[in-house]
Amino acid sequence: MSELADKLARRARINEGGEKPAMASSSRFNPYVEFPDMTRKEIKEYEKMFKKYDTSRDGFIDLMELKYMMEKLEHPQTHVALKAMISEVDEDNDGQISFREFLLIFHKAARGELQAEGLSQIADSVDVSEVGAKGAASFFESLAAKQAQANKFEEEIKAEQEEKKREAELARKRKEEFKKKFSNFQ
């Protein structure tokens, strides 16, 4: 428990400007481990959305990209509101939203913890019926979900593999049909 208290105290010192954030660690961010309440399908949908609005392709959504995103979502924001949106999820205080911080928007939305109005609009922009978001589950439901998560990921991976096989088979059939039609012209 003291480890958590130490981390929270350090985060408070960083937010107050008393300490500089450490450089990014060499460990790689794994959204499936860090956000166990989200399914693979949800994370992939969020990743697509993130990449769509990361127009500079630098792995971050900066102020101008966030402005563009909000305009495309038909919820334009003032400069001050955009900065407030970034600061609510910007854990490393770099003035940008990384993919991890982007996922925090949806994580906080599911728990009802968002304060900036624009962030709620981003979270609502993903069609929950399409992505299968469950919303905020009770404590015991989330524990049960964690236990079943390994099987769920395996099933999702198998479903993705089956879909790829079906697509490859369709492509093969189309190619054969094309070759048959092409041979008629020779």
C-alpha positions in Angstrom: 0.0 0.0 0.0 2.9 2.4 0.7 4.0 1.9 -3.0 0.7 3.5 -4.1 1.0 6.3 -1.6 4.6 7.0 -2.8 3.4 7.1 -6.4 0.5 9.4 -5.5 2.8 11.7 -3.5 5.3 11.9 -6.4 2.5 12.6 -8.9 1.3 15.5 -6.6 4.9 16.9 -6.5 5.1 16.7 -10.3 1.7 18.4 -10.7 2.8 21.2 -8.3 6.0 21.7 -10.2 8.2 20.6 -7.4 9.6 17.6 -9.4 10.2 16.9 -13.0 8.7 13.8 -14.5 11.1 11.0 -15.2 11.9 10.1 -18.8 9.8 7.4 -20.3 10.9 4.0 -19.1 12.1 1.4 -21.5 9.2 -0.9 -20.6 6.7 -1.0 -23.3 3.1 0.0 -22.7 0.6 -2.9 -23.0 -3.0 -1.7 -23.1 -4.4 -5.2 -22.6 -2.6 -5.5 -19.3 -3.0 -1.9 -18.1 -6.7 -1.6 -19.0 -8.1 -5.1 -18.2 -11.6 -3.7 -18.1 -11.5 -3.1 -21.8 -11.8 -5.8 -24.5 -9.3 -6.3 -27.3 -12.0 -5.1 -29.7 -12.6 -1.9 -27.8 -8.8 -1.1 -27.5 -8.4 -1.7 -31.3 -11.4 0.6 -32.0 -9.8 3.3 -29.7 -6.5 2.8 -31.4 -8.1 3.3 -34.9 -9.6 6.5 -33.6 -6.3 7.7 -32.1 -4.4 7.1 -35.3 -7.1 8.8 -37.3 -6.6 12.1 -35.4 -2.8 11.8 -34.9 -2.3 13.5 -38.2 1.4 14.1 -37.5 2.0 10.4 -36.9 4.2 11.1 -33.9 2.2 8.9 -31.5 0.7 11.9 -29.7 -2.4 14.1 -30.1 -1.3 17.7 -29.6 -3.5 20.8 -29.1 -4.1 21.4 -32.8 -4.9 17.7 -33.5 -7.3 17.7 -30.5 -8.9 20.9 -31.9 -9.3 19.1 -35.3 -10.7 16.0 -33.6 -13.3 18.0 -31.7 -14.4 19.9 -34.8 -14.8 16.6 -36.7 -16.8 15.2 -33.8 -19.0 18.4 -34.1 -18.1 19.7 -30.7 -15.6 22.5 -31.3 -13.9 23.8 -28.1 -12.2 27.0 -27.1 -8.4 27.0 -26.7 -8.8 27.1 -22.9 -11.2 24.1 -22.9 -8.8 22.1 -25.1 -5.9 22.8 -22.7 -8.2 21.7 -19.8 -9.0 18.5 -21.7 -5.4 17.7 -22.2 -4.3 18.5 -18.6 -7.0 16.2 -17.2 -5.4 13.1 -18.7 -1.8 14.3 -19.3 0.1 12.3 -16.8 3.5 13.3 -17.9 2.8 17.0 -18.4 4.1 17.1 -21.9 1.1 19.0 -23.3 0.1 16.1 -25.5 -2.1 13.0 -25.3 -0.3 9.7 -25.8 -2.3 6.5 -26.7 -2.2 5.5 -23.0 -3.6 8.8 -21.9 -6.2 8.6 -24.7 -7.3 5.2 -23.3 -7.6 6.9 -19.9 -10.3 9.1 -21.3 -12.5 6.1 -22.0 -11.4 4.4 -18.7 -12.4 7.5 -16.7 -15.6 7.9 -18.7 -16.7 4.3 -17.8 -16.2 5.1 -14.2 -17.9 8.5 -14.4 -14.7 10.4 -13.4 -14.3 12.8 -16.3 -14.5 16.5 -15.4 -13.7 18.3 -18.7 -16.8 18.4 -20.9 -15.0 17.8 -24.1 -13.5 14.5 -22.9 -17.0 13.2 -22.3 -17.9 14.0 -25.9 -14.8 12.1 -27.1 -15.8 9.1 -25.0 -19.4 9.3 -26.3 -18.1 9.5 -29.9 -17.4 5.8 -30.0 -20.6 3.9 -30.6 -20.8 1.7 -27.5 -23.2 -0.7 -29.2 -20.7 -1.2 -32.0 -17.6 -1.7 -29.7 -19.4 -3.5 -27.0 -18.4 -1.3 -24.1 -20.0 -2.4 -20.9 -19.9 0.8 -19.0 -19.0 0.9 -15.3 -19.3 -2.5 -13.8 -19.6 -3.2 -10.1 -16.6 -4.3 -8.2 -17.6 -8.0 -8.2 -18.5 -8.0 -11.8 -15.0 -6.7 -12.7 -13.4 -9.3 -10.6 -15.3 -12.0 -12.4 -14.4 -10.4 -15.7 -10.7 -10.5 -14.8 -10.9 -14.2 -14.1 -12.5 -14.9 -17.5 -10.3 -12.4 -19.4 -7.7 -14.9 -20.4 -10.3 -17.0 -22.2 -11.9 -14.0 -23.7 -8.7 -12.8 -25.2 -8.0 -16.3 -26.6 -11.5 -16.3 -28.2 -11.0 -12.9 -29.7 -7.7 -13.8 -31.1 -9.1 -17.0 -32.6 -12.0 -15.0 -34.1 -9.6 -12.5 -35.6 -7.6 -15.4 -37.1 -10.7 -17.0 -38.5 -11.7 -13.7 -40.1 -8.3 -13.4 -41.7 -8.6 -17.0 -43.0 -12.0 -16.2 -44.5 -10.6 -13.0 -46.1 -7.6 -14.9 -47.6 -9.9 -17.6 -49.0 -12.2 -14.9 -50.6 -9.1 -13.2 -52.1 -7.9 -16.6 -53.5 -11.3 -17.3 -55.1 -11.5 -13.8 -56.6 -8.0 -14.3 -58.1 -9.0 -17.7 -59.6 -12.1 -16.2 -61.1 -10.1 -13.4 -62.6 -7.6 -15.8 -64.1 -10.5 -17.8 -65.7 -12.0 -14.6 -67.1 -8.6 -13.4 -68.3 -7.9 -16.7 -70.1 -11.0 -16.1 -72.2 -9.4 -13.0 -73.7 -6.2 -14.8 -74.8 
